[in-house]
Amino acid sequence: MRHNFFFSSHLLSFITHLMLEQSGDLWTARQPGDWVVITVNATLRKDGWLVMGRGLALEASKRYPSLQYELGGLIKQHGSRLEVLEYDKLISFPVKNHFKDKADINIILKSTLQLLDAAQRIEGRVLMPRVGSGYGRLDWLEVRPMLMHYLVDDRFIVFNK
């Protein structure tokens, strides 16, 4: 019996350090020091602003009016990649190339690995939507196992609105 208790305690300790999932609005749950992941595409308008017309991207663009302009400039400069915007504690997380496309699991994997790298340099919780599964049209059951594999830190909280 003692062995079972040890195993259960060890397993519980391991589980508490995995990515967390939570229902609700991540903007409402956000606390000072939290980072918010914004899913994005790489489509620029004629004026150079990033297209952010749906979902969390649209919500973020309304909260931060210069965000489309700033992210558009970063995409022009560096191409489509994860960007950390320190002053607003926002992280852009590419999920597809064109805004009309279905999300691409390979782009999500690349962004996830970039997020892991960025997370080593930031403090605080990282709040994120179910990347690729809203307007990106991927099945969350396809994306979730990949995130669970890489985001083995309870600072990462995925919200299901």
GROMACS elastic network, one bead per residue, 0.5 to 0.9 nm:
[ bonds ]
;  ai    aj funct       b0    kb
    1     4     6  0.51876   500
    1     5     6  0.64240   500
    1     6     6  0.87945   500
    2     5     6  0.50840   500
    2     6     6  0.62830   500
    2     7     6  0.86484   500
    3     6     6  0.50845   500
    3     7     6  0.61487   500
    3     8     6  0.85567   500
    4     7     6  0.50377   500
    4     8     6  0.60272   500
    4     9     6  0.85100   500
    5     8     6  0.50772   500
    5     9     6  0.60656   500
    5    10     6  0.84490   500
    6     9     6  0.51680   500
    6    10     6  0.60129   500
    6    11     6  0.84801   500
    7    10     6  0.50910   500
    7    11     6  0.60169   500
    7    12     6  0.84878   500
    8    11     6  0.50961   500
    8    12     6  0.60315   500
    8    13     6  0.85322   500
    9    12     6  0.50882   500
    9    13     6  0.61493   500
    9    14     6  0.86472   500
   10    13     6  0.51332   500
   10    14     6  0.63050   500
   10    15     6  0.87346   500
   11    14     6  0.50438   500
   11    15     6  0.61386   500
   11    16     6  0.87045   500
   12    15     6  0.50846   500
   12    16     6  0.62748   500
   13    16     6  0.54031   500
   13    17     6  0.70702   500
   14    17     6  0.56355   500
   14    18     6  0.72817   500
   15    18     6  0.55377   500
   15    19     6  0.88201   500
   15   152     6  0.88891   500
   16    19     6  0.83597   500
   16    20     6  0.84143   500
   16   153     6  0.83970   500
   16   154     6  0.67121   500
   17    20     6  0.84036   500
   17   152     6  0.60176   500
   17   155     6  0.82486   500
   18   148     6  0.70155   500
   18   149     6  0.88183   500
   18   151     6  0.66613   500
   18   154     6  0.50131   500
   18   155     6  0.84244   500
   18   156     6  0.80226   500
   19   147     6  0.78549   500
   19   148     6  0.62035   500
   19   150     6  0.87766   500
   19   151     6  0.55206   500
   19   152     6  0.55518   500
   19   153     6  0.54249   500
   19   155     6  0.69673   500
   19   156     6  0.50852   500
   19   157     6  0.59693   500
   19   158     6  0.74097   500
   20   148     6  0.89531   500
   20   153     6  0.83172   500
   20   154     6  0.58418   500
   20   155     6  0.77933   500
   20   156     6  0.62312   500
   20   158     6  0.61586   500
   20   159     6  0.86591   500
   21   156     6  0.84773   500
   21   157     6  0.55064   500
   21   159     6  0.58894   500
   21   160     6  0.74713   500
   22    26     6  0.88730   500
   22   157     6  0.68671   500
   22   158     6  0.61628   500
   22   160     6  0.62379   500
   22   161     6  0.86032   500
   23    26     6  0.85659   500
   23   158     6  0.83985   500
   23   159     6  0.54681   500
   23   161     6  0.57902   500
   24    27     6  0.89380   500
   24    28     6  0.79631   500
   24    29     6  0.77153   500
   24   159     6  0.63543   500
   24   160     6  0.61289   500
   25    28     6  0.54065   500
   25    29     6  0.63617   500
   25    30     6  0.87277   500
   25   159     6  0.69773   500
   25   160     6  0.76617   500
   25   161     6  0.55982   500
   26    30     6  0.59047   500
   26    36     6  0.79654   500
   26   127     6  0.65393   500
   26   128     6  0.73292   500
   26   129     6  0.77053   500
   26   158     6  0.85439   500
   26   159     6  0.62087   500
   26   160     6  0.85921   500
   26   161     6  0.79173   500
   27    30     6  0.51881   500
   27    31     6  0.87023   500
   27    36     6  0.81824   500
   27   127     6  0.87821   500
   28    31     6  0.82840   500
   29   127     6  0.86569   500
   30    33     6  0.83681   500
   30    34     6  0.60131   500
   30    35     6  0.79494   500
   30    36     6  0.79316   500
   30   125     6  0.89299   500
   30   127     6  0.75207   500
   31    34     6  0.55546   500
   31    35     6  0.88132   500
   31   125     6  0.88132   500
   32    35     6  0.87254   500
   32   124     6  0.87502   500
   33    89     6  0.76868   500
   33   123     6  0.74900   500
   33   124     6  0.54194   500
   33   125     6  0.72371   500
   34    89     6  0.69973   500
   34    90     6  0.89279   500
   34   123     6  0.81810   500
   34   124     6  0.52199   500
   34   126     6  0.59824   500
   34   127     6  0.69972   500
   35    86     6  0.88474   500
   35    88     6  0.82363   500
   35    90     6  0.55899   500
   35    91     6  0.70723   500
   35   122     6  0.88495   500
   35   123     6  0.86457   500
   35   124     6  0.68224   500
   35   125     6  0.60686   500
   35   127     6  0.59842   500
   35   128     6  0.84796   500
   36    88     6  0.89145   500
   36    89     6  0.64888   500
   36    91     6  0.60733   500
   36    92     6  0.85665   500
   36   125     6  0.85230   500
   36   126     6  0.59072   500
   36   128     6  0.59473   500
   36   129     6  0.88388   500
   37    56     6  0.89391   500
   37    89     6  0.88255   500
   37    90     6  0.59528   500
   37    92     6  0.58831   500
   37    93     6  0.63409   500
   37   126     6  0.69800   500
   37   127     6  0.60962   500
   37   129     6  0.72406   500
   38    56     6  0.62699   500
   38    57     6  0.57641   500
   38    60     6  0.72923   500
   38    90     6  0.70067   500
   38    91     6  0.59544   500
   38    93     6  0.57500   500
   38    94     6  0.83391   500
   38   128     6  0.71044   500
   38   129     6  0.77340   500
   38   131     6  0.87214   500
   39    55     6  0.86463   500
   39    56     6  0.69682   500
   39    57     6  0.61426   500
   39    91     6  0.84625   500
   39    92     6  0.59765   500
   39    94     6  0.56958   500
   39    95     6  0.62627   500
   39    96     6  0.89437   500
   39   128     6  0.84776   500
   39   129     6  0.78595   500
   39   131     6  0.64936   500
   39   132     6  0.76790   500
   40    43     6  0.88552   500
   40    50     6  0.85363   500
   40    51     6  0.82556   500
   40    52     6  0.70196   500
   40    56     6  0.89149   500
   40    57     6  0.64446   500
   40    92     6  0.62953   500
   40    93     6  0.57493   500
   40    95     6  0.60818   500
   40    96     6  0.72220   500
   40    97     6  0.85985   500
   40    99     6  0.81877   500
   41    44     6  0.88261   500
   41    50     6  0.79661   500
   41    51     6  0.74111   500
   41    52     6  0.78753   500
   41    80     6  0.78405   500
   41    93     6  0.83172   500
   41    94     6  0.54578   500
   41    95     6  0.60703   500
   41    97     6  0.50941   500
   41    98     6  0.57687   500
   41    99     6  0.55715   500
   41   101     6  0.88576   500
   41   103     6  0.87412   500
   42    50     6  0.69978   500
   42    51     6  0.77329   500
   42    72     6  0.81855   500
   42    75     6  0.70222   500
   42    79     6  0.80043   500
   42    80     6  0.58071   500
   42    81     6  0.88796   500
   42    94     6  0.73172   500
   42    95     6  0.88449   500
   42    96     6  0.70224   500
   42    98     6  0.58682   500
   42    99     6  0.73077   500
   43    49     6  0.85644   500
   43    50     6  0.59472   500
   43    51     6  0.56967   500
   43    52     6  0.87601   500
   43    72     6  0.84085   500
   43    97     6  0.66309   500
   43    98     6  0.51953   500
   43    99     6  0.60951   500
   44    47     6  0.76941   500
   44    48     6  0.53768   500
   44    49     6  0.54647   500
   44    51     6  0.57563   500
   44    72     6  0.62549   500
   44    75     6  0.84125   500
   44    76     6  0.87057   500
   44    98     6  0.89062   500
   45    48     6  0.51996   500
   45    49     6  0.53223   500
   45    50     6  0.61344   500
   45    51     6  0.63037   500
   45    72     6  0.84556   500
   46    49     6  0.74348   500
   47    50     6  0.89125   500
   47    69     6  0.86855   500
   48    68     6  0.86160   500
   48    69     6  0.68535   500
   48    72     6  0.55995   500
   48    73     6  0.69193   500
   48    76     6  0.80536   500
   49    52     6  0.88486   500
   49    67     6  0.85625   500
   49    68     6  0.50566   500
   49    70     6  0.75025   500
   49    71     6  0.72663   500
   49    73     6  0.73494   500
   50    67     6  0.83099   500
   50    69     6  0.64268   500
   50    70     6  0.81877   500
   50    71     6  0.61680   500
   50    73     6  0.82768   500
   50    75     6  0.82634   500
   51    54     6  0.89825   500
   51    57     6  0.87295   500
   51    58     6  0.88332   500
   51    68     6  0.69485   500
   51    72     6  0.83058   500
   51    99     6  0.70978   500
   52    55     6  0.83247   500
   52    56     6  0.85782   500
   52    57     6  0.51039   500
   52    58     6  0.51409   500
   52    59     6  0.86657   500
   52    60     6  0.84249   500
   52    61     6  0.67597   500
   52    68     6  0.68645   500
   52    99     6  0.81700   500
   53    56     6  0.89825   500
   53    57     6  0.67231   500
   53    59     6  0.87069   500
   53    61     6  0.84937   500
   53    99     6  0.84057   500
   54    57     6  0.59717   500
   54    59     6  0.76937   500
   54   135     6  0.72567   500
   55    58     6  0.54919   500
   55    59     6  0.64955   500
   55    60     6  0.87985   500
   55   134     6  0.74385   500
   55   135     6  0.68493   500
   56    60     6  0.60138   500
   56    61     6  0.85119   500
   56   129     6  0.76897   500
   57    60     6  0.50980   500
   57    61     6  0.61443   500
   57    62     6  0.87054   500
   58    61     6  0.50719   500
   58    62     6  0.63223   500
   58    63     6  0.87447   500
   59    62     6  0.52744   500
   59    63     6  0.63922   500
   59    64     6  0.86798   500
   60    63     6  0.50416   500
   60    64     6  0.59138   500
   60    65     6  0.82233   500
   60    67     6  0.76731   500
   61    64     6  0.50753   500
   61    65     6  0.54578   500
   61    66     6  0.73983   500
   61    67     6  0.57483   500
   61    68     6  0.63613   500
   62    65     6  0.56584   500
   62    67     6  0.87255   500
   63    67     6  0.87297   500
   64    67     6  0.54784   500
   64    68     6  0.84148   500
   64    88     6  0.85240   500
   65    68     6  0.72082   500
   65    69     6  0.83648   500
   66    69     6  0.53876   500
   66    70     6  0.61462   500
   66    71     6  0.86479   500
   67    70     6  0.50744   500
   67    71     6  0.59528   500
   67    72     6  0.82428   500
   68    71     6  0.53482   500
   68    72     6  0.59001   500
   68    73     6  0.85685   500
   69    72     6  0.51089   500
   69    73     6  0.62803   500
   69    74     6  0.87894   500
   70    73     6  0.51892   500
   70    74     6  0.63653   500
   70    75     6  0.87759   500
   71    75     6  0.61446   500
   71    76     6  0.85753   500
   71    83     6  0.81923   500
   71    92     6  0.80208   500
   72    75     6  0.51832   500
   72    76     6  0.62656   500
   72    77     6  0.86473   500
   73    76     6  0.50742   500
   73    77     6  0.61448   500
   73    78     6  0.85952   500
   74    78     6  0.58117   500
   74    79     6  0.71486   500
   74    80     6  0.81737   500
   74    81     6  0.88699   500
   74    83     6  0.79909   500
   75    78     6  0.52812   500
   75    80     6  0.53155   500
   75    81     6  0.75020   500
   76    79     6  0.58035   500
   76    80     6  0.83257   500
   78    81     6  0.72894   500
   80    83     6  0.88519   500
   80    94     6  0.67725   500
   80    97     6  0.78996   500
   81    92     6  0.79587   500
   81    93     6  0.72446   500
   81    94     6  0.63118   500
   81   110     6  0.84330   500
   81   111     6  0.69359   500
   81   114     6  0.80037   500
   82    91     6  0.68836   500
   82    92     6  0.53675   500
   82    93     6  0.50368   500
   82    94     6  0.63092   500
   82   110     6  0.87908   500
   82   111     6  0.59173   500
   82   112     6  0.87167   500
   82   114     6  0.62836   500
   82   115     6  0.70054   500
   82   118     6  0.86887   500
   83    90     6  0.82867   500
   83    91     6  0.55812   500
   83    92     6  0.51267   500
   83    93     6  0.71728   500
   83   114     6  0.89044   500
   83   115     6  0.88884   500
   83   118     6  0.87479   500
   84    89     6  0.73838   500
   84    90     6  0.61543   500
   84    92     6  0.66333   500
   84   118     6  0.74966   500
   85    88     6  0.59890   500
   85    89     6  0.57088   500
   85    90     6  0.51120   500
   85    91     6  0.59790   500
   85    92     6  0.79582   500
   86    90     6  0.66770   500
   86    91     6  0.82979   500
   86   122     6  0.88970   500
   87    90     6  0.79651   500
   88    91     6  0.89640   500
   91   115     6  0.83809   500
   91   126     6  0.89297   500
   93   108     6  0.78848   500
   93   111     6  0.58786   500
   93   112     6  0.79996   500
   93   114     6  0.88417   500
   93   115     6  0.79370   500
   93   131     6  0.83550   500
   94    97     6  0.77243   500
   94   107     6  0.66956   500
   94   108     6  0.67407   500
   94   110     6  0.86054   500
   94   111     6  0.61531   500
   95   102     6  0.87140   500
   95   103     6  0.53166   500
   95   104     6  0.60156   500
   95   105     6  0.74994   500
   95   106     6  0.84605   500
   95   107     6  0.54759   500
   95   108     6  0.50722   500
   95   109     6  0.87793   500
   95   111     6  0.74516   500
   95   131     6  0.71613   500
   95   132     6  0.59665   500
   95   136     6  0.75219   500
   96    99     6  0.70707   500
   96   100     6  0.88217   500
   96   101     6  0.65423   500
   96   102     6  0.68626   500
   96   104     6  0.54275   500
   96   105     6  0.85278   500
   96   107     6  0.63441   500
   96   108     6  0.78246   500
   96   132     6  0.82274   500
   96   136     6  0.77678   500
   97   100     6  0.86072   500
   97   101     6  0.69976   500
   97   102     6  0.89795   500
   97   103     6  0.81185   500
   97   104     6  0.82583   500
   97   107     6  0.84400   500
   98   101     6  0.53347   500
   98   102     6  0.84950   500
   99   102     6  0.81523   500
   99   103     6  0.89219   500
   99   136     6  0.87361   500
  100   136     6  0.87393   500
  101   104     6  0.82661   500
  101   136     6  0.74359   500
  101   137     6  0.89932   500
  102   132     6  0.80792   500
  102   135     6  0.78948   500
  102   136     6  0.50219   500
  102   137     6  0.57505   500
  102   138     6  0.71506   500
  103   106     6  0.89309   500
  103   107     6  0.78513   500
  103   108     6  0.78180   500
  103   131     6  0.86837   500
  103   132     6  0.52453   500
  103   133     6  0.77267   500
  103   135     6  0.81723   500
  103   137     6  0.64861   500
  103   138     6  0.63629   500
  104   107     6  0.53149   500
  104   108     6  0.63269   500
  104   109     6  0.87327   500
  104   132     6  0.75473   500
  104   136     6  0.81389   500
  104   138     6  0.81385   500
  105   109     6  0.61193   500
  105   110     6  0.86587   500
  105   132     6  0.78113   500
  105   138     6  0.82075   500
  105   142     6  0.85144   500
  105   143     6  0.71950   500
  106   110     6  0.62485   500
  106   111     6  0.85968   500
  107   110     6  0.50622   500
  107   111     6  0.61306   500
  107   112     6  0.84939   500
  108   111     6  0.50254   500
  108   112     6  0.59711   500
  108   113     6  0.86295   500
  108   131     6  0.75633   500
  108   132     6  0.73966   500
  108   143     6  0.83325   500
  109   113     6  0.62834   500
  109   114     6  0.86264   500
  109   146     6  0.75543   500
  109   147     6  0.82193   500
  110   113     6  0.52803   500
  110   114     6  0.62909   500
  110   115     6  0.86262   500
  111   115     6  0.60040   500
  111   116     6  0.86227   500
  112   116     6  0.62798   500
  112   117     6  0.87443   500
  112   146     6  0.88630   500
  112   147     6  0.72756   500
  112   150     6  0.74733   500
  112   151     6  0.80557   500
  113   116     6  0.50901   500
  113   117     6  0.64390   500
  113   118     6  0.87410   500
  113   150     6  0.76179   500
  114   117     6  0.50940   500
  114   118     6  0.61858   500
  114   119     6  0.85589   500
  115   119     6  0.59185   500
  115   120     6  0.87648   500
  116   119     6  0.51264   500
  116   120     6  0.67738   500
  116   150     6  0.77118   500
  116   151     6  0.72584   500
  117   120     6  0.56308   500
  117   121     6  0.75329   500
  118   121     6  0.54944   500
  118   122     6  0.67550   500
  119   122     6  0.52345   500
  119   123     6  0.74128   500
  119   124     6  0.89839   500
  119   126     6  0.82793   500
  120   123     6  0.79863   500
  123   126     6  0.88232   500
  124   155     6  0.68984   500
  125   154     6  0.81105   500
  125   156     6  0.60951   500
  125   157     6  0.73443   500
  126   155     6  0.57588   500
  126   157     6  0.61339   500
  126   158     6  0.84483   500
  127   155     6  0.81052   500
  127   156     6  0.60946   500
  127   158     6  0.60732   500
  127   159     6  0.71997   500
  128   131     6  0.73616   500
  128   156     6  0.74147   500
  128   157     6  0.61417   500
  128   159     6  0.60430   500
  129   132     6  0.85811   500
  129   133     6  0.87046   500
  129   134     6  0.85844   500
  129   157     6  0.83472   500
  129   158     6  0.53466   500
  129   160     6  0.64810   500
  129   161     6  0.79423   500
  130   133     6  0.57837   500
  130   134     6  0.70430   500
  130   140     6  0.68983   500
  130   143     6  0.81635   500
  130   144     6  0.79838   500
  130   158     6  0.60530   500
  130   159     6  0.63377   500
  130   160     6  0.63956   500
  130   161     6  0.88450   500
  131   134     6  0.72908   500
  131   136     6  0.78175   500
  131   138     6  0.87385   500
  131   140     6  0.81543   500
  131   143     6  0.76075   500
  131   144     6  0.88488   500
  131   158     6  0.85469   500
  132   135     6  0.70412   500
  132   137     6  0.64781   500
  132   138     6  0.56203   500
  132   139     6  0.80603   500
  132   140     6  0.77085   500
  132   143     6  0.74784   500
  133   136     6  0.52344   500
  133   137     6  0.50945   500
  133   139     6  0.55854   500
  133   140     6  0.53361   500
  133   141     6  0.89925   500
  133   142     6  0.89327   500
  133   143     6  0.76394   500
  134   137     6  0.56732   500
  134   138     6  0.72927   500
  134   139     6  0.85946   500
  134   140     6  0.85411   500
  135   138     6  0.82505   500
  137   140     6  0.88803   500
  138   141     6  0.84898   500
  138   142     6  0.71298   500
  138   143     6  0.73883   500
  139   142     6  0.53573   500
  139   143     6  0.67893   500
  139   144     6  0.87867   500
  140   143     6  0.50728   500
  140   144     6  0.56840   500
  140   145     6  0.88114   500
  141   144     6  0.54254   500
  141   145     6  0.70155   500
  142   145     6  0.66338   500
  142   146     6  0.76913   500
  143   146     6  0.56465   500
  143   147     6  0.65569   500
  143   148     6  0.88539   500
  144   147     6  0.51904   500
  144   148     6  0.60543   500
  144   149     6  0.85835   500
  145   149     6  0.61211   500
  145   150     6  0.88352   500
  146   149     6  0.51130   500
  146   150     6  0.65284   500
  146   151     6  0.84980   500
  147   150     6  0.53107   500
  147   151     6  0.55505   500
  147   152     6  0.84132   500
  148   151     6  0.54484   500
  148   152     6  0.64997   500
  149   152     6  0.66844   500
  150   153     6  0.86394   500
  151   154     6  0.80068   500
  151   155     6  0.87775   500
  151   156     6  0.67455   500
  152   155     6  0.87715   500
  152   156     6  0.81383   500
  153   156     6  0.60846   500
  154   157     6  0.69672   500
